[in-house]
Amino acid sequence: MKQDDYEAATKLFGTQNIIRMMKLAAHEQKHLLASSILKESAAWTDDNIGGGYGVIQKLRWEIELHEASLSKIRMKISEEKKQLVLLSNQYI
């Protein structure tokens, strides 16, 4: 963990809140909690309006964009397959 990560986390959550959360977390969940705190504070550092929600929205938009692109590619493959069938039927 870098100093900047720690500072961003304490700025967002406060040292006492982080300590309290860590005390309340089950031992096997502490690493996950620490990672979550750091990721959430990084998200707010990168986007102080959207934060974690902004990251999720951006990822959803990217997924939709890639799904649309994939759909177009699948349609093109389907069309090409139909053309190949038509061409192969001409030579039978």
Contact map, one row per residue, 1 for C-alpha under 8 A:
11101100000000000000000000000000000000000000000000000000000000000000000000000000000000000000
11111100000000000000000000000000000000000000000000000000000000000000000000000000000000000000
11111110000000000000000000000000000000000000000000000000000000000000000000000000000000000000
01111111000000000000000000000000000000000000000000000000000000000000000000000000000000000000
11111111100000000000000000000000000001001100000000000000000000000000000000000000000000000000
11111111110000000000000000000000000001000000000000000000000000000000000000000000000000000000
00111111111000000000000000000000000000000000000000000000000000000000000000000000000000000000
00011111111100000000000000000000000001001100100000000000000000000000000000000000000000000000
00001111111111000000000000000000000011011100000000000000000000000000000000000000000000000000
00000111111111100100000000000000000000000000000000000000000000000000000000000000000000000000
00000011111111000000000000000000000000000000000000000000000000000000000000000000000000000000
00000001111111000000000000000000000000001001000000000000000000000000000000000000000000000000
00000000111111101100000000000000000000000000000000000000000000000000000000000000000000000000
00000000111111111100000000000000000000000000000000000000000000000000000000000000000000000000
00000000010011111110000000000000000000000000000000000000000000000000000000000000000000000000
00000000000001111111000000000000000000000000000000000000000000000000000000000000000000000000
00000000000011111111100000000000000000000000000000000000000000000000000000000000000000000000
00000000010011111111110000000000000000000000000000000000000000000000000000000000000000000000
00000000000000111111111000000000000000000000000000000000000000000000000000000000000000000000
00000000000000011111111100000000000000000000000000000000000000000000000000000000000000000000
00000000000000001111111110000000000000000000000000000000000000000000000000000000000000000000
00000000000000000111111110000100110000000000000000000000000000000000000000000000000000000000
00000000000000000011111111000000000000000000000000000000000000000000000000000000000000000000
00000000000000000001111111000000000000000000000000000000000000000000000000000000000000000000
00000000000000000000111111101100100000000000000000000000000000000000000000000000000000000000
00000000000000000000001111111100000000000000000000000000000000000000000000000000000000000000
00000000000000000000000011111100000000000000000000000000000000000000000000000000000000000000
00000000000000000000000001111110000000000000000000000000000000000000000000000000000000000000
00000000000000000000000011111111100000000000000000000000000000000000000000000000000000000000
00000000000000000000010011111111110000000000000000000000000000000000000000000000000000000000
00000000000000000000000000011111111000000000000000000000000000000000000000000000000000000000
00000000000000000000000000001111111100000000000000000000000000000000000000000000000000000000
00000000000000000000010010001111111110000000000000000000000000000000000000000000000000000000
00000000000000000000010000000111111111000000000000000000000000000000000000000000000000000000
00000000000000000000000000000011111111100000000000000000000000000000000000000000000000000000
00000000000000000000000000000001111111110000000000000000000000000000000000000000000000000000
00000000100000000000000000000000111111111000000000000000000000000000000000000000000000000000
00001101100000000000000000000000011111111100000000000000000000000000000000000000000000000000
00000000000000000000000000000000001111111110000000000000000000000000000000000000000000000000
00000000100000000000000000000000000111111111000000110000000000000000000000000000000000000000
00001001100100000000000000000000000011111111100000100000000000000000000000000000000000000000
00001001100000000000000000000000000001111111110000000000000000000000000000000000000000000000
00000000000000000000000000000000000000111111111100110110000000000000000000000000000000000000
00000000000100000000000000000000000000011111111111110000000000000000000000000000000000000000
00000001000000000000000000000000000000001111111100100000000000000000000000000000000000000000
00000000000000000000000000000000000000000111111100100000000000000000000000000000000000000000
00000000000000000000000000000000000000000011111111100100000000000000000000000000000000000000
00000000000000000000000000000000000000000011111111100000000000000000000000000000000000000000
00000000000000000000000000000000000000000001001111100100000000000000000000000000000000000000
00000000000000000000000000000000000000000001001111111110000000000000000000000000000000000000
00000000000000000000000000000000000000011011111111111110000000000000000000000000000000000000
00000000000000000000000000000000000000010011000001111111000000000000000000000000000000000000
00000000000000000000000000000000000000000000000001111111100000000000000000000000000000000000
00000000000000000000000000000000000000000010001011111111110000000000000000000000000000000000
00000000000000000000000000000000000000000010000001111111111000000000000000000000000000000000
00000000000000000000000000000000000000000000000000011111111100000000000000000000000000000000
00000000000000000000000000000000000000000000000000001111111110000000000000000000000000000000
00000000000000000000000000000000000000000000000000000111111111000000000000000000000000000000
00000000000000000000000000000000000000000000000000000011111111100000000000000000000000000000
00000000000000000000000000000000000000000000000000000001111111110000000000000000000000000000
00000000000000000000000000000000000000000000000000000000111111111000000000000000000000000000
00000000000000000000000000000000000000000000000000000000011111111100000000000000000000000000
00000000000000000000000000000000000000000000000000000000001111111110000000000000000000000000
00000000000000000000000000000000000000000000000000000000000111111111000000000000000000000000
00000000000000000000000000000000000000000000000000000000000011111111100000000000000000000000
00000000000000000000000000000000000000000000000000000000000001111111110000000000000000000000
00000000000000000000000000000000000000000000000000000000000000111111111000000000000000000000
00000000000000000000000000000000000000000000000000000000000000011111111100000000000000000000
00000000000000000000000000000000000000000000000000000000000000001111111110000000000000000000
00000000000000000000000000000000000000000000000000000000000000000111111111000000000000000000
00000000000000000000000000000000000000000000000000000000000000000011111111100000000000000000
00000000000000000000000000000000000000000000000000000000000000000001111111110000000000000000
00000000000000000000000000000000000000000000000000000000000000000000111111111000000000000000
00000000000000000000000000000000000000000000000000000000000000000000011111111100000000000000
00000000000000000000000000000000000000000000000000000000000000000000001111111110000000000000
00000000000000000000000000000000000000000000000000000000000000000000000111111111000000000000
00000000000000000000000000000000000000000000000000000000000000000000000011111111100000000000
00000000000000000000000000000000000000000000000000000000000000000000000001111111110000000000
00000000000000000000000000000000000000000000000000000000000000000000000000111111111000000000
00000000000000000000000000000000000000000000000000000000000000000000000000011111111100000000
00000000000000000000000000000000000000000000000000000000000000000000000000001111111110000000
00000000000000000000000000000000000000000000000000000000000000000000000000000111111111000000
00000000000000000000000000000000000000000000000000000000000000000000000000000011111111100000
00000000000000000000000000000000000000000000000000000000000000000000000000000001111111110000
00000000000000000000000000000000000000000000000000000000000000000000000000000000111111111000
00000000000000000000000000000000000000000000000000000000000000000000000000000000011111111100
00000000000000000000000000000000000000000000000000000000000000000000000000000000001111111110
00000000000000000000000000000000000000000000000000000000000000000000000000000000000111111111
00000000000000000000000000000000000000000000000000000000000000000000000000000000000011111111
00000000000000000000000000000000000000000000000000000000000000000000000000000000000001111111
00000000000000000000000000000000000000000000000000000000000000000000000000000000000000111111
00000000000000000000000000000000000000000000000000000000000000000000000000000000000000011111
